[in-house]
């Protein structure tokens, strides 16, 4: 018999279930709020607090995302949403034009090898053909920025630091505080237009790198509508952090931050808090911790198996995945084994011929990719 404990407060749901290794740290679909007052009691208006110049750091600001009690977009999954309205005038970040809200909750558990912390929400892109505008949501750590170890912030949505044509095209975006993206993507995606500690395009990951088809999530599209943005946070070794981003359930980007151990998180900020050329709707926010079984070394992308995709990540960044040649040896010895969360079996170890065919296929794919770029 499944046993579970449910604890609720306004806007916060903590669920523990003995039949699974999952814990919902925070969840909110905004349907429980009777009016704007009830919403802002849980999600505190903070204006542009913490954004820096030219923000006024108005901690007592009354500006706030607006509770939207309509079935926006005609989707029954969004009976009640929030609207972030950030017009461009009169100036960025002023008290009257900086809608932003924050909610805090008990800190998420520590992520160890084999565990994952997933943060996701639904985002209504009101102008998908427009250049990226400032509308996003942040998951923020319980540690303050500048402390040791430093706090962390993971953001998803859109930002205007890149144009619609920059870094490979018109895609959704993400930011990891302190991560400086290189011009040449280590996982083989499109070159970045700029190398900066700011938002990057979610378009670099190819789930099937051994073929000639680009299988990523695709561009933002041409029709306004709902999209799900998600990041899974894990660690390959306890000292580095992997961030795997998904758009509408499709793996879109992998970022390995070397030397930055996983953080715990206890706050979400919704809305840009600065001016924007377009509005956006948010719904179905969720933070979930998935405790893994004993992890398998060599599962570098945290997808619960050791396969060719892990080799691709190691080859692109040996230092971030066990070293060179130690990381390769680890991957080879565990090739075919299920990873965290799956029962281990020795039957998955590849025969030398099987492993050889995999490596030949990867080499041929790499040659094909170079040929296509010439």
Secondary structure, DSSP 8 states (H G I E B T S, - for coil): ---EEEEEETTEEEEEETTSSEEEEEEE-STT--SHHHHHHHSEE-TTTTS-TT----TT-----EEE-S-GGG-TT-SSEEEE-----S-TT-GGG---EEEE-S------TT-EEEEEEEEEES-TTS---SEEEEEEESS-TTSSS---EEEEEE-TTS-TTGGGSS--EEEETT----SS-TTS----S--SSS-EES----TTTTSSS--S-----SS-EEEEEEEEEE-SSSSSEEEEEEETTEEEEEEEETT-----EEEEEES-SS--SS-EEEEEEEEEEE--SS--TT-TT-SSB-SHHHHHHHHH-GGGTT-TTHHHHHHHHHTT-B-TTS---GGGS--HHHHHHHHHHHHHHHHHHHHHH-
